[in-house]
C-alpha cells in the first residue's frame, strides 16, 4: 500500500497523481486552474553499505525510503460543474484531473 500525502492519490501502474496548487478563481468568470504532477512511486529498502545487511527500522522490520519521482506536470482549467461540486473534499478535483488525463485512480 502506498504512503500518500493529503494532496496525492494512487493511480494504476505504480503512479501517483499529486495536486500541487490551485489558482485564478475570481468568483465571476474564471473557475481557476489546478496544477498537477504525475510521479513514479518507488520504495527502496535500506541496506548497510559496508556489510550489505538490512538496516532495522526499530520496530522489527527493515528501514525503507519512499521516492516519488516527478514524470509529468501541467495545469488544467476547471469547469463550472467541477468547481461548484468542490467543497472540503478534494476528491472531485482528483477525479476531474484523472478523467482529463485519461488515467485511472485506484
C-alpha positions in Angstrom: 0.0 0.0 0.0 1.3 3.4 -1.0 2.0 6.0 1.7 0.5 9.2 0.3 0.1 12.8 1.4 -3.4 14.5 1.5 -2.8 16.0 -1.9 -1.9 12.7 -3.6 -3.8 9.7 -5.0 -2.6 6.4 -6.3 -3.0 5.6 -10.0 -2.8 2.4 -11.9 0.7 1.4 -12.9 2.5 2.5 -9.7 2.0 6.2 -10.4 0.9 9.0 -8.0 -1.3 11.9 -9.0 -0.3 15.0 -6.9 -2.3 18.2 -6.9 0.2 20.9 -6.4 -1.8 24.1 -6.2 -4.9 25.9 -7.4 -5.1 29.5 -8.7 -7.0 32.1 -10.7 -10.5 31.7 -9.3 -12.3 35.0 -9.5 -15.9 34.2 -8.4 -17.3 35.8 -11.6 -16.0 34.2 -14.8 -12.9 32.1 -14.2 -13.1 28.8 -12.4 -9.3 28.6 -12.0 -6.6 26.2 -12.8 -5.3 23.2 -10.9 -1.6 22.3 -11.2 -0.7 18.7 -11.1 2.3 16.3 -11.2 2.3 12.6 -12.0 5.1 10.8 -10.2 6.5 7.3 -10.3 6.3 5.7 -6.8 9.3 3.7 -5.6 10.2 2.0 -2.3 13.9 1.2 -1.7 14.8 -1.0 1.3 17.7 0.1 3.4 20.9 -1.9 3.4 24.2 -1.2 5.2 26.8 0.0 2.7 29.6 -2.0 4.3 28.0 -5.3 5.4 25.1 -5.4 3.0 22.9 -6.3 5.9 19.3 -5.0 6.1 19.0 -1.8 8.2 16.5 -2.3 11.0 13.7 0.2 11.4 13.5 -0.1 15.2 10.1 -1.9 15.0 11.3 -5.3 13.9 11.2 -4.6 10.2 13.6 -3.2 7.6 14.0 0.5 7.1 13.0 1.9 3.7 12.8 5.1 1.8 10.0 6.2 -0.4 10.7 8.2 -3.6 8.1 10.0 -5.7 9.9 10.8 -9.0 8.1 13.6 -11.0 7.5 12.5 -14.6 4.9 14.9 -15.9 3.3 18.1 -14.8 0.9 20.7 -16.1 -2.2 22.6 -15.4 -5.8 22.2 -16.3 -8.7 24.7 -16.4 -11.5 23.8 -14.1 -15.1 23.8 -15.4 -18.1 25.2 -13.6 -19.6 21.8 -12.6 -16.4 20.6 -11.1 -15.6 23.8 -9.3 -19.2 24.0 -7.9 -19.0 20.4 -6.6 -15.8 21.1 -4.8 -16.0 21.6 -1.1 -14.0 20.4 1.9 -13.2 17.2 0.0 -10.7 17.4 -2.9 -11.8 14.1 -4.5 -13.9 15.8 -7.2 -10.8 17.7 -8.4 -8.7 14.4 -8.4 -11.5 12.7 -10.4 -11.6 15.6 -12.9 -7.9 15.7 -13.4 -7.7 11.9 -13.8 -10.5 12.0 -16.4 -8.9 14.8 -18.3 -5.5 13.0 -18.4 -7.1 9.6 -19.1 -5.6 8.0 -16.0 -7.3 5.6 -13.6 -7.2 6.3 -9.9 -7.0 3.2 -7.6 
